Amino acid sequence: MILAQIGSFCLVVIGIFVVLEIVILYPVYHYSYRDGLDNILVLLIGGIPIAMPTVLSVTLAVGAQQLAKHKAIVTRITAIEELAGVTILCSDKTGTLTTNKLTIDKTLVKTYGPFSADDVILLSAYASRTENQDAIDSCVVASLDDPKRARAGIKLLDFKPFNPVDKRTEITYLEESSGRLKRVTKGMTHAIINLCTRNKTEELENALEADVVEYAGRGLRTLAVAYEELDGDDPEADGNGFELIGLLTIFDPPREDTKQTIDDALLLGVKVKMVTGDQLAIAKETGRRLGLGDNMYAANVLKEGPPPGGAHLTLEQMILEADGFAGVFPEHKYEIVKTLQGLGHLCAMTGDGANDAPALSKANVGIAVEGATDAARGAADIVLTEPGLSTIVHAIRQSRVIFQRMRNYSIYACAVTIRIVVCFAILSFVYQFNFPPFMVLIIALLNDGTIMTLSVDRVLPSSTPDSWDLAEIFAYALAYGLYLTVSTYVPRPVLYSPTHANMVLITYPIHSGLLWSLSFSLPTSSRISLVFSSKPRLANLRTPTTLICT
């Protein structure tokens, strides 16, 4: 769309001068059909920025290669342009803002039944994977004295891994010592307590909630564990009801560079919002530690709306001003992105699970974090191969460098169109030079070939999100193009002497006694000139007169 508008600008400029040439050259100077057509072709060949798609594509490709060196793989190349304009970054907490190196504090294990703290840890290890582990399963199994105990003395019958919807794992196993079937589940506290039917009371719920809030205030995540027994030999049968037996505390420390990275993002004009599945209290404590703020809300407000009498009158205002959301499901991420986009923001969203794919596709820039599933990577525009928020912020900064290169070329392309069209039109109107299209083709090739170097041009990233301001681009191009026209169109009588043209590279005869040549001036070693010589029309001069276009 931007390319089309820039191209339209160039075509309008060319069209104006083509019409002027038709009106002036044929009726006023009585040009032949072929001579006038050649001059019109010169404007069309030299003015149309035919290399623009190629140059911009090369710039994006080189930029994608540079991002890959910094652990950000671009899967949709135009996402680089959109990343430069991102105003809000919605980030996961675990593994992105934190280290995702979890540890369980055995001294803080809470028990709610006849089981000891060691029994709770062992049963939670039963409900963990021993192969292809995620971070939580790994830390639970590692908390045992011997990781082999996670499968010792039991026969695995059925295992349900963690998923973002149920937010729990579950194992059904045969206890070899007793021969009985048993089932253990571990996961988010609200998901586990809703399953418990055997010992669930209001008093137990209040005690569990108080423990969760206490630990969350200290920055600790919690993991509830429940247990039930099965009658008979059918592992798919219902048990006698889950019983809440314990609460594990998990500590996930923030990354050392996260706070500084968030400060850097704010300096770039990017607001970082935490979007996590953890409890609200943990999200607020983590936000305070990282400098994100603690103006966070539970995910249920996304459906229920802001509470009556609150600071926010509308849901859109609350989402925009919030520092983050806790207890979110994948569908909540989608709604957050959709709302922010509706408010006019370019939004980037991180994700790692298959259910995050809709939100990643909806976001202006979907970012699959390190270790994401294949579904998340397929839906994302950028795939990170290194954990941490710093990789994302560096990608934003680098994308702005790439955007500045694209902007600079757009200004250059429009300015060169104005320069060539105006210059050659004036030469036709004032000096009645006839130009072969071959001549301007050389100029176009030289311009387009050398301008490829803009793809690695040294530029500074902007301190605010970038966007295409076509009015600014056209204004700069018009001013710069007219300046180049004045500096190019420098008519003065000079002598063909070694001082002015030490090396004539090309000489091309034009009918009616006109001659043009491409020369290189050695005194400054920095001037390439197109020299137009007209002997018949200036015969009264003692020396040939030349017109130098540099």
VOZA-194683 format. One record per residue (C-alpha): x, y, z; chain; residue number from 1. Coordinates in Angstrom, 3 decimals, always signed. Each point is the difference from the previous one (the first is absolute). Layout:
<vexbas>
((X Y Z) A NUM)
...
</vexbas>
This chain:
<vexbas>
((+0.000 +0.000 +0.000) A 1)
((+2.827 +2.404 +0.888) A 2)
((+1.877 -0.973 -3.146) A 3)
((-3.117 +0.669 -2.053) A 4)
((-0.410 +3.485 +1.477) A 5)
((+3.654 +0.891 -0.523) A 6)
((-0.206 -1.325 -3.549) A 7)
((-3.126 +2.073 -0.598) A 8)
((+1.846 +3.119 +1.167) A 9)
((+2.835 -0.663 -2.453) A 10)
((-2.425 -0.689 -2.845) A 11)
((-1.887 +3.240 +0.681) A 12)
((+3.264 +1.984 -0.142) A 13)
((+1.020 -1.766 -3.207) A 14)
((-3.470 +0.432 -1.489) A 15)
((+0.021 +3.764 +0.571) A 16)
((+3.254 +0.465 -1.882) A 17)
((-0.957 -2.455 -2.740) A 18)
((-3.077 +2.120 -0.667) A 19)
((+2.156 +3.152 +0.045) A 20)
((+2.407 -1.524 -2.526) A 21)
((-2.866 -0.964 -2.300) A 22)
((-1.492 +3.491 +0.262) A 23)
((+3.322 +1.848 -0.440) A 24)
((+2.236 -2.122 -2.227) A 25)
((-2.470 -0.782 -2.789) A 26)
((-1.961 +3.280 -0.424) A 27)
((+2.753 +2.462 +1.028) A 28)
((+3.236 -1.600 -1.203) A 29)
((-1.598 -2.082 -2.745) A 30)
((+1.751 -3.218 +1.050) A 31)
((-0.431 -3.039 -2.170) A 32)
((-2.008 -2.885 +1.354) A 33)
((+3.127 -2.144 +0.626) A 34)
((+2.031 +2.754 +1.719) A 35)
((-2.803 +0.901 +2.369) A 36)
((-0.682 -3.645 +0.774) A 37)
((+3.662 -0.543 +0.877) A 38)
((-0.096 +2.855 +2.492) A 39)
((-3.179 -1.372 +1.565) A 40)
((+1.577 -3.439 +0.309) A 41)
((+2.947 +1.597 +1.770) A 42)
((-2.353 +1.334 +2.689) A 43)
((-1.751 -3.331 +0.343) A 44)
((+3.178 -2.094 +0.154) A 45)
((+1.904 +2.325 +2.287) A 46)
((-2.863 +1.085 +2.231) A 47)
((-1.784 -3.233 +0.907) A 48)
((+1.714 -1.594 +3.052) A 49)
((+0.011 -3.485 -1.482) A 50)
((+2.556 -1.228 +2.546) A 51)
((-2.116 +0.896 +3.031) A 52)
((-1.546 -3.466 +0.592) A 53)
((+3.406 -1.622 -0.429) A 54)
((+1.828 +2.413 +2.297) A 55)
((-2.631 -0.219 +2.737) A 56)
((-0.081 -3.798 -0.243) A 57)
((+3.785 -0.181 +0.231) A 58)
((-0.074 +2.366 +2.987) A 59)
((-2.519 -2.214 +1.800) A 60)
((+1.916 -3.166 -0.891) A 61)
((+3.281 +1.401 +1.298) A 62)
((-1.837 +1.151 +3.123) A 63)
((-1.459 -3.466 +0.528) A 64)
((+3.490 -1.450 -0.222) A 65)
((+1.226 +2.477 +2.615) A 66)
((-2.894 -0.877 +2.314) A 67)
((+0.785 -3.696 -0.377) A 68)
((+3.494 +0.649 +1.343) A 69)
((-1.659 +1.323 +3.148) A 70)
((-2.189 -3.103 +0.487) A 71)
((-3.168 +1.335 -1.652) A 72)
((-1.093 -1.994 -3.071) A 73)
((-2.378 +1.908 -2.275) A 74)
((-2.659 -2.181 -1.648) A 75)
((-1.940 +2.857 -1.635) A 76)
((+2.407 +2.564 -1.381) A 77)
((-2.473 +2.910 +0.038) A 78)
((-0.346 -0.489 +3.765) A 79)
((+3.291 +1.908 +0.363) A 80)
((-1.746 +3.137 -1.230) A 81)
((-2.890 -0.514 +2.429) A 82)
((+2.324 -0.794 +2.918) A 83)
((+1.561 +3.438 -0.439) A 84)
((-3.411 +1.552 +0.676) A 85)
((-1.026 -2.157 +2.980) A 86)
((-1.309 +2.107 +2.892) A 87)
((-1.055 -2.745 +2.440) A 88)
((+1.751 -3.289 +0.770) A 89)
((-2.020 -2.649 +1.827) A 90)
((+2.497 -2.381 +1.569) A 91)
((-0.205 -3.318 +1.797) A 92)
((+1.500 -0.090 +3.455) A 93)
((+1.501 -3.451 +0.321) A 94)
((+3.143 -0.417 -2.077) A 95)
((-0.198 +3.491 -1.480) A 96)
((-0.026 +2.341 +2.975) A 97)
((+1.283 -2.697 +2.347) A 98)
((+2.726 -2.631 -0.313) A 99)
((-2.396 -2.972 -0.147) A 100)
((+2.469 -1.816 +2.266) A 101)
((-2.428 -1.124 +2.655) A 102)
((+0.853 -1.336 +3.436) A 103)
((-2.238 -1.447 +2.724) A 104)
((+0.565 +1.060 +3.603) A 105)
((-0.614 -3.199 +2.013) A 106)
((-0.240 +1.945 +3.257) A 107)
((-3.059 +1.910 -1.224) A 108)
((-2.114 -2.980 -1.139) A 109)
((-3.539 +0.226 +1.432) A 110)
((-1.986 -3.151 +0.766) A 111)
((-3.783 -0.273 +0.353) A 112)
((-0.473 -3.685 +0.792) A 113)
((+1.655 -3.053 +1.448) A 114)
((+2.923 +0.199 -2.430) A 115)
((+3.387 +1.374 +1.009) A 116)
((+1.960 +2.617 -1.944) A 117)
((+2.226 -2.729 -1.438) A 118)
((-3.074 -1.975 -1.096) A 119)
((-1.417 +3.080 -1.753) A 120)
((+3.277 +0.532 -1.890) A 121)
((+0.153 -3.684 -0.999) A 122)
((-3.597 -0.094 -1.222) A 123)
((+0.489 +3.230 -1.954) A 124)
((+3.056 -1.617 -1.604) A 125)
((-2.237 -2.919 -1.035) A 126)
((-2.188 +2.567 -1.805) A 127)
((+3.003 +1.341 -1.923) A 128)
((+1.644 -1.065 -3.200) A 129)
((+3.374 -1.655 +0.274) A 130)
((+0.785 +0.560 -3.689) A 131)
((-0.535 +3.086 -2.186) A 132)
((-0.629 +1.973 +3.162) A 133)
((-1.185 +3.569 +0.239) A 134)
((+1.492 +2.324 +2.615) A 135)
((-2.484 -0.877 +2.762) A 136)
((+0.237 -3.774 -0.437) A 137)
((+3.770 +0.283 -0.049) A 138)
((+0.204 +1.917 +3.286) A 139)
((-2.506 -2.334 +1.720) A 140)
((+1.906 -3.132 -0.985) A 141)
((+3.313 +1.662 +0.858) A 142)
((-1.247 +0.703 +3.531) A 143)
((+0.115 -3.760 +0.759) A 144)
((+3.125 -1.448 +1.556) A 145)
((+0.133 -2.434 -2.919) A 146)
((-1.865 +0.941 -3.216) A 147)
((-0.522 -3.707 -0.733) A 148)
((-2.529 -0.106 +2.857) A 149)
((-2.442 +1.851 -2.283) A 150)
((-0.814 -3.368 -1.595) A 151)
((+1.291 -2.483 +2.567) A 152)
((-2.594 -2.380 +1.472) A 153)
((-2.795 +1.025 -2.394) A 154)
((-1.234 -1.028 -3.426) A 155)
((-1.102 +2.876 -2.233) A 156)
((-3.457 -0.607 -1.495) A 157)
((-1.050 +3.419 -1.265) A 158)
((+1.534 +3.475 -0.038) A 159)
((-1.551 +3.350 -0.968) A 160)
((+2.624 +2.697 -0.597) A 161)
((-0.477 +3.659 +0.819) A 162)
((-2.075 +2.098 -2.361) A 163)
((-0.889 +3.714 +0.205) A 164)
((-3.719 -0.703 +0.369) A 165)
((-0.096 -2.521 +2.871) A 166)
((+3.228 +1.376 +1.521) A 167)
((+0.899 -3.286 +1.677) A 168)
((+1.628 -3.401 -0.525) A 169)
((-1.431 -3.336 +1.048) A 170)
((+1.308 -3.546 +0.386) A 171)
((-1.837 -3.262 +0.539) A 172)
((+2.263 -2.775 +1.266) A 173)
((+0.093 -3.410 +1.600) A 174)
((+1.720 -0.086 +3.385) A 175)
((+1.988 -3.226 -0.151) A 176)
((+0.244 -0.493 +3.767) A 177)
((-3.772 +0.070 +0.587) A 178)
((-1.305 -0.831 -3.476) A 179)
((-2.434 +2.935 +0.110) A 180)
((-0.684 +2.574 -2.711) A 181)
((+0.618 +3.587 +1.035) A 182)
((-0.101 +3.414 -1.651) A 183)
((+1.900 +3.208 +0.737) A 184)
((-0.409 +3.452 -1.551) A 185)
((+1.973 +3.192 +0.453) A 186)
((-0.478 +3.466 -1.440) A 187)
((-1.382 +3.484 +0.553) A 188)
((-1.713 +0.317 +3.370) A 189)
((-3.390 +1.116 -1.321) A 190)
((-0.061 -2.874 -2.504) A 191)
((+0.885 -2.603 +2.646) A 192)
((-2.337 +1.209 +2.757) A 193)
((-2.932 -0.132 -2.429) A 194)
((+0.721 -3.725 -0.533) A 195)
((+0.138 -0.853 +3.704) A 196)
((-3.256 -1.512 +1.245) A 197)
((+1.124 -2.068 +2.962) A 198)
((+1.374 +2.627 +2.373) A 199)
((-1.089 +3.256 -1.636) A 200)
((-1.513 +2.347 +2.553) A 201)
((-0.304 +3.742 +0.277) A 202)
((+2.566 -0.047 +2.776) A 203)
((+2.471 -1.916 -2.200) A 204)
((-0.558 +2.372 -2.923) A 205)
((+0.633 +3.028 +2.214) A 206)
((+3.168 -1.579 +1.431) A 207)
((+1.271 -0.824 -3.497) A 208)
((-0.742 +3.507 -1.240) A 209)
((+1.777 +1.547 +2.985) A 210)
((+3.074 -2.147 -0.572) A 211)
((+0.087 +0.865 -3.714) A 212)
((-0.261 +3.741 +0.734) A 213)
((+2.704 -0.223 +2.663) A 214)
((+2.435 -1.767 -2.308) A 215)
((-0.876 +2.233 -2.954) A 216)
((+0.863 +3.056 +2.081) A 217)
((+3.469 -1.472 +0.333) A 218)
((+0.249 -0.600 -3.769) A 219)
((-0.604 -3.760 +0.220) A 220)
((-2.153 -2.000 -2.382) A 221)
((-2.100 -2.784 +1.436) A 222)
((-0.904 -3.448 -1.271) A 223)
((-2.881 -1.950 +1.535) A 224)
((+0.028 -3.812 +0.213) A 225)
((-3.050 -2.290 +0.296) A 226)
((-0.386 -3.774 +0.339) A 227)
((-2.698 -2.656 -0.437) A 228)
((-0.318 -3.791 -0.115) A 229)
((-1.828 -2.127 -2.554) A 230)
((-2.076 -3.095 +0.625) A 231)
((+0.445 -2.836 -2.472) A 232)
((+2.475 -0.458 -2.821) A 233)
((-1.228 +2.603 -2.523) A 234)
((+2.510 +2.903 -0.156) A 235)
((-2.584 +2.158 -1.817) A 236)
((-2.648 -0.378 +2.672) A 237)
((-0.911 +2.769 +2.428) A 238)
((+1.711 -0.084 +3.367) A 239)
((-1.377 +0.521 +3.483) A 240)
((+0.504 +3.757 -0.268) A 241)
((+3.077 +2.184 +0.060) A 242)
((+1.345 +1.164 +3.321) A 243)
((+2.219 +3.082 +0.333) A 244)
((+3.170 -1.193 +1.695) A 245)
((+2.577 +2.759 -0.357) A 246)
((+1.341 +3.211 -1.438) A 247)
((+3.471 +0.363 -1.504) A 248)
((+1.820 +3.337 -0.247) A 249)
((+1.995 +0.743 -3.132) A 250)
((+2.418 +2.863 -0.389) A 251)
((+0.745 +1.374 -3.463) A 252)
((+2.471 +2.892 +0.329) A 253)
((-0.103 +2.908 -2.485) A 254)
((+2.760 +0.180 -2.575) A 255)
((+2.872 +2.238 +0.920) A 256)
((-0.415 +2.147 -3.105) A 257)
((-3.802 +0.165 -0.054) A 258)
((-0.419 +3.220 +1.969) A 259)
((+2.567 +1.845 -2.107) A 260)
((-1.550 -1.427 -3.158) A 261)
((-3.448 +1.272 +1.015) A 262)
((+1.495 +3.441 +0.638) A 263)
((+1.583 -0.130 -3.464) A 264)
((-3.360 -0.928 -1.534) A 265)
((-1.668 +2.970 +1.695) A 266)
((+2.716 +2.299 -1.371) A 267)
((-0.872 -1.352 -3.459) A 268)
((-3.646 +0.917 +0.573) A 269)
((-1.172 -3.604 +0.430) A 270)
((-2.323 -0.827 +2.895) A 271)
((+0.568 -3.492 +1.439) A 272)
((-3.004 -1.854 +1.416) A 273)
((+0.286 -3.259 +1.918) A 274)
((-2.410 -2.708 -1.103) A 275)
((+0.341 -3.064 +2.214) A 276)
((-1.932 -3.029 +1.106) A 277)
((+1.250 +0.360 +3.592) A 278)
((-2.011 +1.352 +2.899) A 279)
((-0.680 +3.729 +0.179) A 280)
((+2.043 +0.484 +3.180) A 281)
((+3.084 -1.571 -1.600) A 282)
((-0.400 +2.137 -3.116) A 283)
((-0.209 +3.171 +2.094) A 284)
((+3.055 -0.909 +2.073) A 285)
((+2.014 -0.822 -3.118) A 286)
((-1.156 +3.252 -1.607) A 287)
((+1.169 +1.995 +3.004) A 288)
((+3.402 -1.678 -0.051) A 289)
((+0.493 +0.661 -3.714) A 290)
((-1.321 +3.544 -0.043) A 291)
((-3.038 -0.897 -2.104) A 292)
((-2.432 +1.189 +2.642) A 293)
((-2.707 -1.867 +1.857) A 294)
((-3.080 +1.371 -1.769) A 295)
((-1.033 -3.496 -1.019) A 296)
((-3.286 -1.847 -0.220) A 297)
((-1.283 -3.540 -0.001) A 298)
((-1.013 -1.338 -3.400) A 299)
((-3.688 -0.234 +0.931) A 300)
((-0.353 +3.789 -0.368) A 301)
((+0.484 -0.450 -3.753) A 302)
((-3.476 -1.543 -0.120) A 303)
((-1.660 +1.664 +2.971) A 304)
((+1.351 +3.479 -0.699) A 305)
((+1.457 +2.513 +2.475) A 306)
((-1.451 -0.152 +3.517) A 307)
((-2.684 +2.595 +0.819) A 308)
((+1.382 +3.123 +1.604) A 309)
((+3.528 -0.770 -1.238) A 310)
((+2.455 +2.347 -1.613) A 311)
((-0.880 -1.189 -3.499) A 312)
((-3.308 +0.660 -1.698) A 313)
((+0.495 -2.360 -2.936) A 314)
((+1.725 -3.327 -0.575) A 315)
((+2.116 +1.525 -2.790) A 316)
((+1.343 +2.675 +2.341) A 317)
((+0.802 -2.598 +2.648) A 318)
((+1.886 -2.249 -2.461) A 319)
((+1.981 +2.957 -1.352) A 320)
((+1.066 +1.310 +3.427) A 321)
((+0.580 -3.363 +1.690) A 322)
((+3.547 -1.168 +0.707) A 323)
((-0.994 -3.613 -0.545) A 324)
((-2.486 -2.810 +0.456) A 325)
((+0.202 -3.189 +2.054) A 326)
((-1.680 -3.384 -0.242) A 327)
((-0.411 +0.418 -3.756) A 328)
((-0.985 -2.689 -2.467) A 329)
((+0.942 +0.051 -3.701) A 330)
((-3.370 +1.500 -0.953) A 331)
((+0.678 +2.897 +2.372) A 332)
((+3.215 +0.803 -1.879) A 333)
((-1.992 +0.229 -3.208) A 334)
((-2.487 +2.425 +1.555) A 335)
((+2.790 +2.177 +1.406) A 336)
((+1.682 +0.270 -3.409) A 337)
((-3.292 +0.680 -1.767) A 338)
((-0.910 +2.791 +2.442) A 339)
((+3.401 +1.693 -0.191) A 340)
((-0.074 -0.100 -3.801) A 341)
((-3.470 +1.529 +0.070) A 342)
((+1.465 +2.905 +1.973) A 343)
((+2.513 +0.665 -2.773) A 344)
((+3.066 -1.701 +1.449) A 345)
((+2.406 -2.365 -1.714) A 346)
((+0.250 -2.942 +2.368) A 347)
((+2.600 -2.738 +0.379) A 348)
((-0.933 -3.165 +1.892) A 349)
((+2.186 -2.826 +1.271) A 350)
((-1.139 -3.613 +0.311) A 351)
((+1.263 -3.549 +0.180) A 352)
((-2.966 -2.378 -0.098) A 353)
((-2.192 -1.345 -2.771) A 354)
((-2.985 +1.849 +1.464) A 355)
((+1.921 +3.283 -0.281) A 356)
((-0.069 -0.271 -3.803) A 357)
((-3.194 +2.105 -0.489) A 358)
((+1.431 +2.854 +2.092) A 359)
((+3.353 -0.185 -1.782) A 360)
((-1.749 +0.144 -3.376) A 361)
((-2.215 +2.885 +1.097) A 362)
((+2.867 +2.117 +1.347) A 363)
((+1.786 +2.385 -2.341) A 364)
((+3.171 -1.859 +0.928) A 365)
((-0.362 -3.470 +1.521) A 366)
((+3.111 -1.150 +1.839) A 367)
((+0.573 -3.673 +0.824) A 368)
((+2.335 -0.189 +2.978) A 369)
((+2.837 -2.479 +0.381) A 370)
((-1.311 -3.548 +0.434) A 371)
((-3.393 +0.740 -1.586) A 372)
((-2.048 -2.733 -1.628) A 373)
((-0.024 -0.504 -3.757) A 374)
((-3.538 +1.404 -0.189) A 375)
((+1.064 +3.213 +1.753) A 376)
((+3.040 +0.354 -2.235) A 377)
((-2.109 -0.505 -3.092) A 378)
((-2.381 +2.774 +1.042) A 379)
((+2.723 +2.424 +1.111) A 380)
((+1.733 +2.649 -2.100) A 381)
((+3.230 -0.187 +2.015) A 382)
((+1.422 -3.063 +1.764) A 383)
((+2.470 +0.514 +2.841) A 384)
((+2.767 -2.515 +0.509) A 385)
((+1.139 +1.547 +3.272) A 386)
((-2.116 +0.677 +3.099) A 387)
((-0.452 +3.429 +1.510) A 388)
((-1.586 +3.350 -0.721) A 389)
((+3.306 +1.545 -1.076) A 390)
((-0.106 -1.905 -3.298) A 391)
((-3.384 +1.548 -0.823) A 392)
((+1.068 +3.538 +0.912) A 393)
((+3.166 -0.367 -2.070) A 394)
((-2.126 -1.179 -2.931) A 395)
((-2.194 +3.112 +0.372) A 396)
((+3.062 +2.243 -0.036) A 397)
((+1.473 -1.771 -3.029) A 398)
((-3.311 +0.128 -1.868) A 399)
((-0.027 +3.773 +0.432) A 400)
((+3.444 +0.173 -1.562) A 401)
((-1.376 -1.951 -2.963) A 402)
((-3.053 +2.260 -0.173) A 403)
((+2.206 +3.103 -0.121) A 404)
((+1.884 -1.485 -2.944) A 405)
((-3.284 -0.622 -1.814) A 406)
((-1.194 +3.524 +0.773) A 407)
((+3.267 +1.518 -1.215) A 408)
((-0.233 -1.898 -3.270) A 409)
((-3.610 +1.078 -0.504) A 410)
((+1.028 +3.640 +0.373) A 411)
((+2.945 -0.572 -2.329) A 412)
((-2.136 -1.705 -2.664) A 413)
((-2.555 +2.825 -0.050) A 414)
((+2.739 +2.657 +0.046) A 415)
((+1.844 -1.619 -2.924) A 416)
((-3.250 -0.167 -1.964) A 417)
((-0.508 +3.727 +0.497) A 418)
((+3.644 +0.705 -0.823) A 419)
((+0.081 -1.971 -3.243) A 420)
((-3.412 +1.105 -1.237) A 421)
((+0.500 +3.699 +0.729) A 422)
((+3.602 +0.055 -1.247) A 423)
((-0.692 -1.668 -3.306) A 424)
((-3.221 +1.943 -0.506) A 425)
((+1.854 +3.303 +0.451) A 426)
((+2.729 -1.113 -2.376) A 427)
((-2.676 -0.805 -2.570) A 428)
((-1.941 +3.241 +0.480) A 429)
((+2.958 +2.389 +0.220) A 430)
((+2.781 -1.615 -2.041) A 431)
((-2.112 -2.307 -2.160) A 432)
((+2.335 -2.914 +0.532) A 433)
((-1.110 -3.324 -1.389) A 434)
((+0.910 -2.897 +2.247) A 435)
((+0.234 -3.623 -1.079) A 436)
((-1.665 -2.381 +2.508) A 437)
((+3.291 -1.922 +0.116) A 438)
((+1.622 +2.931 +1.751) A 439)
((-2.474 +0.191 +2.862) A 440)
((+0.044 -3.789 +0.243) A 441)
((+3.654 +0.258 +1.029) A 442)
((-0.960 +2.508 +2.699) A 443)
((-2.784 -2.286 +1.261) A 444)
((+2.349 -2.989 +0.157) A 445)
((+2.628 +1.973 +1.896) A 446)
((-2.575 +1.348 +2.447) A 447)
((-1.763 -3.306 +0.619) A 448)
((+3.201 -2.019 +0.227) A 449)
((+1.754 +2.180 +2.536) A 450)
((-3.075 +0.632 +2.135) A 451)
((-0.042 -3.665 +1.042) A 452)
((+2.582 +0.997 +2.596) A 453)
((-2.824 +1.632 +1.974) A 454)
((-0.876 -3.473 +1.277) A 455)
((+3.029 +0.195 +2.310) A 456)
((+0.017 +3.758 +0.482) A 457)
((+1.019 +1.311 +3.418) A 458)
((-3.043 +1.593 +1.604) A 459)
((-1.194 +0.663 +3.528) A 460)
((-3.239 -1.597 +1.243) A 461)
((-2.764 +2.386 +0.971) A 462)
((-0.919 +0.423 +3.657) A 463)
((-3.719 -0.372 -0.745) A 464)
((-1.996 -2.589 -1.978) A 465)
((+0.339 +0.514 -3.744) A 466)
((-2.791 +0.443 -2.499) A 467)
((-0.242 +1.075 -3.610) A 468)
((-0.589 +3.772 -0.213) A 469)
((-0.436 +0.486 -3.724) A 470)
((-0.541 +3.746 +0.293) A 471)
((+3.409 +0.316 +1.672) A 472)
((+1.646 -2.276 -2.570) A 473)
((-1.433 +1.930 -2.947) A 474)
((+0.921 +3.356 +1.567) A 475)
((+3.606 -1.094 +0.579) A 476)
((+0.159 -1.501 -3.495) A 477)
((-1.326 +3.178 -1.613) A 478)
((+2.466 +2.233 +1.848) A 479)
((+2.933 -2.331 -0.585) A 480)
((-0.951 -0.638 -3.617) A 481)
((-0.164 +3.712 -0.798) A 482)
((+3.323 +0.538 +1.755) A 483)
((+1.565 -2.757 -2.088) A 484)
((-1.512 +1.567 -3.093) A 485)
((+1.631 +3.335 +0.751) A 486)
((+3.334 -1.672 +0.784) A 487)
((-0.238 -2.175 -3.110) A 488)
((-1.150 +2.650 -2.420) A 489)
((+3.121 +2.169 -0.037) A 490)
((+0.372 +1.495 -3.502) A 491)
((+3.258 +1.754 -0.574) A 492)
((+2.459 +0.260 -2.931) A 493)
((+3.056 -2.125 +0.558) A 494)
((+2.851 -1.098 -2.207) A 495)
((+0.689 -3.582 -0.916) A 496)
((+3.341 -0.064 +1.746) A 497)
((+1.783 -2.536 +2.247) A 498)
((-0.988 +2.184 +2.953) A 499)
((-3.704 -0.663 -0.391) A 500)
((-0.210 -3.417 -1.543) A 501)
((+3.038 -2.139 +0.457) A 502)
((-1.649 -3.215 -0.975) A 503)
((-2.837 -0.310 -2.491) A 504)
((-1.702 -3.288 +0.665) A 505)
((-2.793 +0.033 -2.609) A 506)
((-0.670 +2.202 -2.994) A 507)
((-3.328 -0.330 -1.796) A 508)
((-0.957 +2.028 -3.101) A 509)
((-3.469 +1.503 -0.278) A 510)
((-1.415 +1.271 -3.236) A 511)
((+0.023 +3.713 -0.904) A 512)
((+3.561 +0.393 +1.217) A 513)
((-0.650 -0.768 +3.657) A 514)
((+2.453 -2.053 +1.975) A 515)
((-0.091 -1.400 +3.538) A 516)
((+2.692 -1.742 +1.972) A 517)
((+0.492 -1.518 +3.428) A 518)
((+3.204 +1.377 +1.517) A 519)
((+1.910 -0.251 +3.247) A 520)
((+1.603 +3.096 +1.540) A 521)
((+3.370 -0.701 +1.628) A 522)
((+0.641 +3.237 +1.901) A 523)
((-2.477 -1.000 +2.717) A 524)
((-0.257 -3.693 -0.890) A 525)
((-3.621 +0.203 +1.098) A 526)
((-1.948 +1.267 -2.995) A 527)
((-1.600 -2.038 -2.734) A 528)
((-1.454 +2.238 -2.669) A 529)
((-2.283 -0.338 -2.973) A 530)
((+1.280 +2.603 -2.472) A 531)
((-2.281 +1.265 -2.771) A 532)
((+1.745 +1.863 -2.810) A 533)
((-1.755 +2.071 -2.678) A 534)
((+2.240 +1.464 -2.683) A 535)
((-2.451 +1.126 -2.726) A 536)
((-2.274 +2.044 +2.226) A 537)
((+2.854 +1.727 +1.752) A 538)
((+2.243 +0.487 -3.019) A 539)
((+0.684 +3.614 +0.859) A 540)
((+2.046 -1.116 +2.997) A 541)
((+3.684 -0.634 -0.472) A 542)
((-0.101 -3.135 +2.060) A 543)
((-2.563 -2.760 +0.205) A 544)
((-2.596 +0.513 +2.707) A 545)
((-0.835 -2.834 +2.317) A 546)
((-2.721 -0.575 +2.525) A 547)
((+1.161 -2.023 +2.975) A 548)
((-2.526 -2.068 +1.933) A 549)
((+1.636 -1.509 +3.049) A 550)
</vexbas>
